[in-house]
């Protein structure tokens, strides 16, 4: 699929300001869309939107499809009369600069429980309009549960079981449940009926709020780039419900081969993610049905799909169970060509971006180019090495997406503060304009906007000129990530919009 020359901003919704300690899909999300529109931006890139587990990583979710309950806006629930302001009268003083997940999650869970109870019992007042509103919501809820049953029923049961066994991985649950014996599952559905219904309700509310936000963005000519991680968490509804898709021990359902990447720019010992790799032979035998369902679903909820770790569809790094680093892994060939051929056959040409960073071979380039997917260029990688560096703008092709940095990079300011002298020397030679005193973040933004790449994406941290304290993630570290937030909607002021709009128009974005 061909893309137009555009630009946009990378910002995960958790990073939006909110009184509830974590960004959500409420008022500040709509304000951010207005900022994008005023600034001439046509794209909003988000990270995976799924419910997160240990470490709060969007790339380690309990589901490849479900939405994150903690992105739900309580204030929007109040507009539907499912919450009242008095329900958050005890609101703690949350950290304004970072998400304190340990405090935020139980508090928002409490609010969701209140909303669910009100949804079940009906409103306590006698306002007929409120009762009419509730009736409409309940009808939409029934429709959602029927239409989404294929993934929803496995997910809600998994989450109810997970909450019953919070410290136990699914493969260590009662054997009949781990093996999904129908009679045992039916008994659990009866026993955990209320918990299961709560999970259905939460998913309905999430997707209701998300689709309204997406519609608002689309009405302002802004498309949303969603993220599809190549791997899913072992402790997820997907692996529990579809174990044959993954490289698991057939007796214990433990991960037999773990996903990761070999030593690279980010780590001398590589990255050991711990997710199970795929049983590509089985996936091919099933006509890639599970993968096609993932793409089909995400394609309904975003406008452009970014495939994370695209190179894993050509060959993937697998590490035997028990290893503590990714060093002792090996490359295995995947069947990406067959998958994307089938996907195109079933769904036509999809708007897909390929995250093709890391150890890239001619075979990976061929897979990307055979299907016309734009690859990625990252300016923070551009100045290590010589003039043949893949990430230097004069080496770009039009069918690509340039980033100043990604969620895995430092901010532009943080990168410059830590850059080696050799990187700075090449930078000075390459960017004569830096001598004029333009801040480093705007130099990189200008470079990205000017590039031949059809797509330019700027992390909001770089637009705001923030330092290393605003970094979103440090690859290879399990905790302490994903928490950055900007704390004041007024930071996205008209002066900033005008500056971004001018540079966007100058380079025909």
N, C-alpha and C positions, 0 to 999 in steps of 0.2 A: 504493500500500500504506500502511495506517495504522500509525503507530508509537506505542508506549507512552511515557509520561513517564519518561525515564531519563537517566542521566549516565554519563560515562566519561572515560578518560584517553587522550591522544595521546602515544604513545611509539614511535618506530621501534626495531625489535630491535637495530640496530647500537648504540643508546645504552645497552643493558644492561651491567652490569659483567661482566667476564670476564677470566681470566688470559691470554687469547690476543690481547688488544689491540683486540678488537672484540666487541660484543655478539653473542650467538648464540642458538640455539633450545634451549639446554641448561638447566641447573639454575636460573639466575637468571631465565629466562623463566617457568618454573613458579612461582618465588617471587613474581614480579611479579603473576601471575594470582591467587595467594593474597592478595596485598595488595589487589588490586581487590575480591576477594570480601569480605575483612574490612572494607573501607571502604564497602561497599554499592554499588559501581560495577557496571554491567551491560554496559559497552562498552569495548573496547580498540581504538583506532584506530591503524593503522600506515600508513606511506608505501608506495609501490610496492615490491614484493619482488624485482624483477628484477635480473639481473646488470648492474652498472654499468660504464660506460666512462669517458671523459675527464671529470675533475672529480668523479667518484664520486657524481654526482647520481642518486637513484632515478628521476628523471624523464628520464634519458638512458640508456636501457638497451639492451643488445644484443638484447633480446627483449621482446615485450609479454606473454609467457606464462611463460617460464622463470624459475627461482628463482636467487637470488644464492648462489653456492657458499660465500661467505665468512661466511654466516649459519649454516653447518653446525657443529654442536657436536662437537669432537673427543672430548669426554668421553662423549657418547652413542655415538659410534663405538667407543669402548673397551668400553662395555657390550655391544656386539655382537661384540666380539673382533676388530674390524677395525683397531683401533689398540691400542697398549699405552702405559702412562704413560712408559715409557722412550723412546718415539718423540718426546716433547717434553721430553726431559731438557735440551736446549740452549735452552729457552725464553728469549727475550730479555726484558729489563725494559721492557715496553711502557709508553707514556704511559697513566696511569690516568684522565686527564680527557678525552682526545680520542683519536680513531682516527687513528693515523699510517698511512694507507693504503699508503704506499710501503714500509713495513716489514711491515705485517700481511699484505698480499696474497701476496707470495712465500713467507712462512713458512707460512701456512695452505694454500697451494697444495702445498707440500712434504708436509704431513701428509695431504692428500687423495690425493696420488700414492702415499704409503705404504699408505693404506687400500685404494686401488684394486688395487695389486699383491697385497696379501694376499687381497683378494676374488677375484682371478683365479687365484692359485696355491693357495689353500686354506691352512688354518692349519698352522703348522710343528709344533705339538705333536700329541699323539695322543689328546687328550681327545675322546671320542665325542660328548659333548654339544655341544662346539664345532662339530664336523663337522655335527651335526644342525642347529644354528643356521645355519651357513653354507648348507646345502642349502635351508632355508626362505627365506633372504634371496635366494639366487640364483633361486628359483622366483618370488618376488615381483618381482624385477628383470625377469625375462622377461615377466611379465604386464604390468608397467608399460610396457615398451618397445612391446608390441603395442598396448595401449590408447591410448597417447599418441603413436603414430607420426605422426599428421597434422601436428602441430607439431614434435615432437621431432626427426624426421629432418632437416628443414631447419635447425633450430637447431644440432644437434651438428655437422653438416657445416660450417655457417657458422663456428662457433667454432674448429673445427680449421683451417679456411682462414685465419681471422683470426690465429690464433697462428703460422701459417706466414708471414703477411705483416703483422706487427704494426704497421708504420708506414704501411701502405697501405690506403686506403679500398676497399671492395669493388668500386666501379665502376672502379677502376684496377688490379684484378687482371687476370690473363691474360684476354683478351676472351672466350674460349670459356667460362671459368668465370663471369665477370661476367654473361654472357648466358644462363647456365645451360643450355648445350648438353648433352643427356643423356649422350652418350658421354664427354665431358670430365669430367662430374660422376662418372660411374661409375668412371673411372680414378682420380680423387681419393679416392673412397670406399675403393678397394683400397689405395692408397698410404698413406692416413692412417687406416687401420683402427683401430690402437691408440688414437690420439688421439680418434677419434670414440667409441670404446667408453668411454674415460675420461669424456667429456662426458655420455654416457648415464648412467653410474654416478653421477656427481655430481648430476644432476637427480633420479634415483631417490632418492638419499639425502636431498636437500633436501626433496622432497615427502613422503617418509616421516616425517621429523622434524616438518615443519610440520603435517601432518594429525594426528599424535599430540598436538601442542601445542594445536591447535584443538579437538580432542575433549576434552582436559582442561579447556579454558576453557568449552566448552559444557556440560560436566557440572556446572560451578559457576555455571551460568546467566549466563555472560558471552558476549556476541556480539562477533565481530571485524569491524571496519569496514576493508575493504580499499580501495585507491585505484586507479582506472583512469585513467591520464593520457590526455588526448585525443590527444596526438601521440606518435609514436615517433621514435627516433633514425634519422637517415639511415643511419648505419653500424650496421645491425641486420639480423638474419635476416629480419624482417618485410618490410623494403623490398627487400632482395635477392631474396626469394622471390616477392614480389607487387608488382613495380614499377608495374604499371598502376593500383594503388590511389592513387598519389601523384603530385604535380605535379613530375615530373622532366623533364629534357631527354631527348628520345627517342633521341638519338644517344650522349650521354656518360653518361647516368644521373645527372648532377649535379642538385642541387636547383635547380629553376627558380623556385619561389616558396617563401619561408621563412615560418615561423610566428612569431608574436610578439604583442605588444599595443602599442597606441599610448601616448604619454606619459600617465602616471597618477601616483597617490600615491607609487609606489615609485621612479619615474624620470622625469626631464624629457625624456629621449630615447626613452622607451618601453623595452620589453624585446624584444630580438631573440634568439629561441631557436635559430634555425638549422634546426629540424626541417622537413621538407617538409610542406606542407599537403596536404590530400586532393584527389583527383579525385572529387568528389562525384557527378558524372554517371555515372562508371563504377561507383562503389559502388552507386548506385541500380539500375543495369542488372543487377548481380549479386545483387540482393535483399539487399544489405548482408551477404553471407555472412561476410566477414572480421570485421566488427564483431560479428556475432551469435556467432561462434566465440569471440571474446574474452570477451564477457559470459558465455557458457555455461561457459567454463573457470573464470573467476574466481568465478562463483557457486558452484562446487563447493568452493572453497578459502577463502572468507570468507562471512560471514553477511549483511553489508550492503555495498553498493558505493557508494563516493563517486566521483562523476565530476568529475575535475579540469578546470577551465576550461570549465564547462558552456556558457557563452555562445557558445563556438565552434561549437556545434551549431546555432545560429540564424544567426549571421554570424561570420566570422572575419577577423582582420587578416592580410593577406598582404603580404610585402615582397619586391620583386624581388631575385634573386640579385645579389650584388656590393655591396649596401648595407651600411654598417657600423653603422647604427642603425636603429631601427624607425620613425623619423619619417616616411619617405617610403613608407608603406604605404597600403593601401586596404581597405575593408570589402568582403567578398564573401559572398553569401547561401549558407548550407549547407542541407542537407535533413534537419535533425534531426527534424522532425515525421514524415517518412516512415520514418526509421530507428527511432524509438521506437514508432511504430505497428507496424512489422514485428516489432520485438523483443517487444512485448506479445503479438502474434499467435502467435509461435513459443514464447515462454517464459512467458507469463502475466505477472501483476503481480510485478515484482521490487522488493526493498527497496533503493531508490536514494536517495542524497543528492546534491544538485546544488550544486557549488561555483560560486555565481553572483556572485562578486566582480568588481570592475573596472567597465568601462563597460557598464552594464546599461540596456537599452532596454525599452519596453513589450512589444516582440516577444519578448524573452528571458523576461520575466516570464510572458507568455502560454504559451510553450513549456513552461516549468517547471510552471505551474499546470494546464495541460491534462492533464498526466500525473501530477499529484499529488505531484511530487517536493518534499521539503523543501529550502528554500534555506538559506544561511548568513548569520549575523550575527556580527560581530567587535567586541568591546567596545573594543579599542584604536583602532578607527576612529570610535568614537561621539562623541568630544568635540571634533572639529574641525567647526565650523559651528554651526548653531542647533538648536532643539528639533525641527525636522523631519528631523534626521539619521536616515537609514535604520537605523543601527546602535544608536540609543538604545533601551533596552528598552521604553519605552512605545509604540514604533512596531512592535513585533514582532507576528507572527501565530503561532498555535499550531503550524502545520505548518512549523517551521523548526528549525535547529540553531544554538545560540549557542556561541561560542568566546570565551574570554578573549583568545586569540591563536592563530595557526596556525604551522606550520613556517616560514612566510615572514615572520613578525613577530618583533620583539624580544620578550624576556620581559616579564612585567608590571612587574617591578622595573626592568628596563632602560628600558622605555617611560616610566615615571614619572620617572626620572632625567633623561630627555631631552625630556619634554613641554614644549610652549610654554606661556607664561603664560596665553594665552587658553584652551588646553585645560584647564589646571588650574583656572582661574576657573569654567568651566562644570562641571567635575567637582565642585568644592566646592559649587556650587549644587544639583547633581543628587544628590550622595551626602552627605547630612547626617551619616551615621554615620562618615564618615572622621575627623571631628573627635574621635571617641572613641579614636583611636590604633590602630585595627586596621591591620595591615600592608597595604600596597597590594595585594599579590597576593591576600590573603584578602577584601579588599573586592570585587575583580573576580570572584573565585570565588563569593562570596555573591550578587553581582548576576546572574551567569550561572545559578546554581542557582535563584534566585527568579523568573527570567524565565518568561513564559508559554510559551516555546518548548518543544516536546516533548523535544528532545534538548539536552543541555549537555555540551560537551567541554572538558576542561582539559588543556593541555600539562603534562607532569610537572614541567617547569621551574618553572611557576607554583605548583604544589602544594608544591614544595620551596622556593619563595621565592628563586630564583637570579637573578643579575643578567645583564647583557648578555653576559658571557663564556660563558653557556650557550646563546646563540642558535644555532639549527640552520642557518639559511640567510639570506643577504642577497641578494634577487633582483637580477639584473643583474650579479653577480660570478661569474666562472667557476670560481674556485678558492678553497680555504680554507673551504668549507662542509661540512655534513653530518657533522662529526666529533664533536659533543658526546656525552659519556657521563656518567652518574652513576657514581661510582667505588666505592660501598660499598652492598651490599644492606641494611645496617643503617640506612641513611637512611629506608627504608620501615618505620619502627618502629611499635609499637602506639599511641604517642601521636599520630602523624600519622594513622594509620588511624582512631582514635577521633574526631579532629577532623573528618576528611572524612566519616565516617559520620554524625555528628551533623548536619552542615549538609545532607547528602543527605536524611536522614530529615525534617528540618525543612521542606524544600521539596518533599516527596513525590516524590522522584526514585527 
